[in-house]
Amino acid sequence: NTAFPSDVKDLTKKIRTVLMATAQMKEHERDPEMLVDLQYSLAKSYASTPELRKTWLDSMARIHVKNGDLSE
């Protein structure tokens, strides 16, 4: 009776989410709006991990600056 099975399930769910999001980002790499939306969804999924959430938010910020979307 440990938390190990549920921890493994949570980890595999997170890994799957990252892999699916990465594949979608690759698919939409030429569509900056969709790319940022996907990154935002991924950043939200890391609400409990501030360092990873910040990484995705920084990436979004770089895309906005690159495209001149400074209001974003």
N, C-alpha and C positions, 0 to 999 in steps of 0.2 A: 504494500500500500504506500506507494510513493507518488510524487508528482511527475516522475520521469516520463510516463506515457503521454501525458497531456503536454509536457514541455516539448517532446519530440513532435507531436502533432502540430503545435504552434509554430515550431521552427520550420517544419516542412511546408506549412501554409505560407509563411513569410518568404521562404525560398521560391516557392511557386509564384507568388505575387511578383517578386523581383524579376524572375525569368520571363514571365508574361509581359510585364511592363517594359523590360529591356527589348524584347522582340517587337512590341508595338512601337517603341521609340525609334528603333531602327527602320521600321516600316514607314514612319512619318517624319523622318529626319529632314525632309525638304518642306515640311509644313510647320512653321514655327509655332503657330497657335495651338495646333494639336499636340506638338511635342511638349510645350509648356503645360498644357492641361494634363498630359500623362505624368509629367514630372510632379505636378502639384498633387495628383492623386497618390503618387508614391510617397511624397513628403508627408501627406496626411497619415499614411499608414505607419509612419515612423514617429508618431506623436509621443510614444513612450521612450524613444531613443533620440534625444536632442541632437547628438553629434551627426547622426545619419540624416535627420530631418534638415539640419542646417546645410549639409552637403548638397541636397537636392534643391533647397531654396537658393543657395549660391549659384548653382547651375542655371536655374531659372533666371536669376538676375543677370547673369552673363548673356543669356540669349536675348533678354529684353534690351540690354544696353547695345548689343551688336545690331539689333534691328531698329534701334531708335525709339523703342516703346518705353520711354522714360516714365510715363505716368503709371505704368504697371509696377 
